[in-house]
Amino acid sequence: MEGSEELESSLLTKPWASVCFGESAFLAKVCFRDTGYILLISDLSSVWYESADAEAVGQRSKELNKRLTVHVSSFLHHLCDLMSPLLAGQSDTATSFSCHHTAGGLSLHVKSTLSGLPFYWKFHCCPAPVEMVSRHLVRPLIRMSLALQYQVQELTFLLLQKDAEIEDYRENGATLSRDRLRTEPFQEEMFQQNFMAESLPQICGVAEGQAFASALQQLYAAVTQQEAKQSRKRQRSGEELRGCGMGKDTEGPTPAAETTGHPHPPPPSQEDETASSSEGTTPASSPAQKLRLPVSKAKPKKAKGLFS
């Protein structure tokens, strides 16, 4: 289970790539390690995935490639070498890919060669859980949209500053040496209207398989790296919280152990009872107060370490 979680965490920062199998366009991302692989693929209507450890890869390789007797790690490295050009948009005539819809899933077939012998592989993908789709697609896209929105706002501010600078030059007698470089002052509202009326229909008409261009892949990787960093930070905070709880549990029994050293103390003598009644209850209550004092002080420190 831990190996699978590590693979998915590594997959998170891998950007989506546009791939085509025949006339079908997909978005895909994959992560290979010596311990196995995880593949995520979508046609923007459904999302499928497969996670396979080294044992499963070894068993499937024996079934599909009976003549090949290489180590499991060699199969994984070879699969990685075959998938990398596909995700990079590079064609390889020596390797063929095909996909087939199955009952409740998707099967991706690979045909190539390894050590001079035919090499076959089948990715058996099943529907991805909602949490996986949200983590790898929905949340990153929302954050990318916010990042692009802030970027547009900053560029708009820079344009307005440039216009103010140019206007200052003009007011002080500066002239253009080439009239074709002359521009009109930037009007944000007019720009938005033209964008919605002219540019947006062209963008929405682009084929779905071209959804992740190289610039968007870089933005996706940057966004998911930030999410992975925040996830690790939350995990460390949780571990510190559990560690504080364990520390409290181990310190708690200490006062009880001291008080239970003599479970049946001898009855006090008449002189002791007289002395105790004359002194009141202060001596009996002060040890309990001393024992509780460190605990009451430690609570604010733990809360401060957690939320600071």
N, C-alpha and C positions, 0 to 999 in steps of 0.2 A: 504493500500500500504506500509506503514512504517513497519507493522508487517511482511509482506512478504520479504521486503528488509533485515530486521534484521535476519530472518530465513536463507536467502541465505548467508548472511555474516557469520553466525554461521556454515553453511554447508561447507563453503570454507575450513576451517581448519580440517574438518573430512576427514580422509584418505579413499581412495577407498579400497574396499574389494572384494575378489573373491567369487562368489556365483554360485551355480548350481541349476537349476530347471530341473529335469529329465536329459537329455543328453545335455542340453544347458548351456553354461557357460556365465556368465555376470560379469561385474564390477558394484558395487553399493555403494552408500553412502546415508545416511539419517540423518536428524536432527529433533528431536521432542522437542516441547515446549508446555506449557499450552495454548499458543495462536494458535497452529496448528502444521503442519509438512511440510517438503519438502523432496522429494525423487528424486534421480538422478540415472539412471541405463543405462548401455550401453553394447552392445554385440560387441563393437569395429568396428561395421559397422554403427550403428545408436546410437543416444543418446536420451533418453526420460526422462521426469520429470513430477512430479505432486506437486503442492503447494496447500494446503488446510488449511483454517483457522478454528477456533473452530466452527463457525456457519455451515460451510460445513460438518465438521466431525459429528456434531450433527444431521444434516439432513440425512446424509447417514447411520448413525448408526440406526436411526429409521426405515429406509427402509430395512436394512439387518438383524437387530436384534430386531424384534418387541417385543420379550419377555423380553428383557433386558431394565431396566429403571435406569441405572447408569448415573452419571454426565459425561459430555463430557471429563473432565480432566481424569476420570478413563479410558475411552476408549483410550485416547492418551497414558497414562502410560502403559496400557496393550499392545498396539501396539508396544511401545518401548521395552517392555520386550520380546515380541515375535521376533522382528527383531534383537535385540542385539546378541543372540546366532547364528543366521544365518550369520551375518556379521563377527562374531568371528570364524566361521568355526566349530561350535559345533552343533551336531544333537540333535533334540528334537522330540521324537516319538509322543508326544502329539499334535504337530503342523505340519501342512502340507502346503506347498507352491506350487503354480503352476502358470505358465505364459502363456498368450495367445496373439498372435498378432492380433490386430484389424485393422480396416481401418484407416491408418494413425497414429496408436498408439500402445501401449502395455498395457495389463491388467494383474496385479499381484493379484492372489487370495490367501487369507489366511484363514485357517480353524483351530479353536482351541476351547477352552472353557473359560468361564468367570463366576465366581460365580456358578459353577456347571451346567451352561447352555451352549449350543452350541454358539460359537462366529464366525462370518464371517466378512471378510473385503475384499474390492476390491480397489486396487490402479489403478486409471484411468490415465495413463501417456500419454502425447502427446509429439511430437518432441520438443527437447530443442532448444532454440534460439542459434544462432551462438555465441553471446557474452557469454552466459552461458557455452557453450562447451569450448570456448577459456579460460575463467577464471578458470574453474574447472579442465580442462584436458590439453589443449595445452600449455598454458604459464607455469603451474607448471612443466610439463614434460621437457620443454626446460630448465628451471632453474635447475631442478634435474640433467639433463645431464651436464650442466656447473659445478655444484657442484661436481659431480663425476669426471669430468675431472680434476678439481683442486686437488681433493683428490688423484688421481692417480699421479699427478705431485709431490705432497708432499711426497707420499710414495716412489716414485722413488728416490727423493733426499735423503731420509732417508736410503734407501738401499745402495746408493753410499757412503754415509757417513760411514755406517757399514762396507762396504768392505774396505774402507780406514783405518778404525780402526783395522780390523782384519789383514790387511797387515802390519800395524805398529807392531802389536804383533809378527807376524812371523819374521819380520826383526830383532826383539830384542830377538829372541830365544825361543819364546813361542811355545808350541806344544799342539796338541789335545790329551786328555786322551782317547777319544773314536773316532776312525777314521770314524765311520758312520755319525758323525756330520759334516764332512767336506763338504763344498759347493764351487761351482765355483763362481767367480766374476760375478756380475749382469751385463748383457748387454741389455740395453733398446731396441735397434733395433731388436735383436734376439728374445727378449720376445714378442714384438709386432707382429712379423711375425708368431711365434708359436701360439699366441692367435688368430689371424685372421684365421689361417689354421685349428686349432684343437678345441679351446674352443668356438669360435663364432658359428659354425654350431650346436653345442649341445645346446647353449643358445637359438638360434632361433627355435630349434625344440621343446622347452618346450611349453606345452599347453597354449593357450591364457588366460585361466581362472586363471593361476598361475602368472599372470603378476605382481601383487603387493604382494611381500613377506613382512614379518614383518619389515625387515630393510628398505625396500623402503617405507613402510607406515610411518615410523618415519621420513624419509627424506622428504616425501611429506608434512607431517604435519609441519615440521620445515620451509620448503620453503613457504607454504601458510600463515603461521603465520607472516613471514617477509612481504609478500605481503599485508596482512591485516593491519599490522602496518604502512606501507608506504601509504596505502589508507586512513587510519585515519589521517595521517599527512597532506596529500594533502587536505583532507576535511577541516581540521582546518585552513590551509592556505587560502583556498577559503572563509571560513567564516570570517577570519580576513580581507581579501581583501574587501569583501562586507561591513564589518563593517566600514572600512576606507572610502569607498565610501559614505556610509550613513552619516558619520561624516562630510565629506566635504560638502554634500548637506545641512546639517543643519546649518553649519557655513556660507555658501555662502550668504544667504539672509540678513545677519545682516548688512553689509555696505549699502545695497540697502535700508533697512528699515530706516537707519539713514538719508540717503539723501532724502528720500521721506517723511520726517516728515512734510515739508512744500511744497506741490506740486506746489503752486502758490505763490512764494515769492514776496513781494512788489518790484516794480521797484526801482533801486538805484537812489539816488539823484545826482545832478550835482557834488556835492563835492566828493561823493563816486566814481563817474566815473573818476573824475580828479585824485583822490588818487590811484585808481586802475591802471589807465594808466601810472602813474608815477612809480609804483612799478613793472610793467611788469606782466608776467604770472606766476611767481614762487609761490606766495601764493596759487593760484588756483590749481596748479598741485601738491603741496606737500601733501595735505590730501589724494589724490588718491594714491600717492606713498606709504604713510604710510599704507593704507588699503591693498595694493597688497603685501607688503613686507612679512607678515606672511605666505601668501599662497605660495609664491615662496620658502620660507624656508621649508615649510612642505612637499613639494613634494619629495625632496631627502630622508627625513626621512621615508616616507611611502615606497618608493622604496627599501630602505635598509632593512626595516623590512620584506619585502616580499621575497627578494631573498637571504638574508643572511642565 
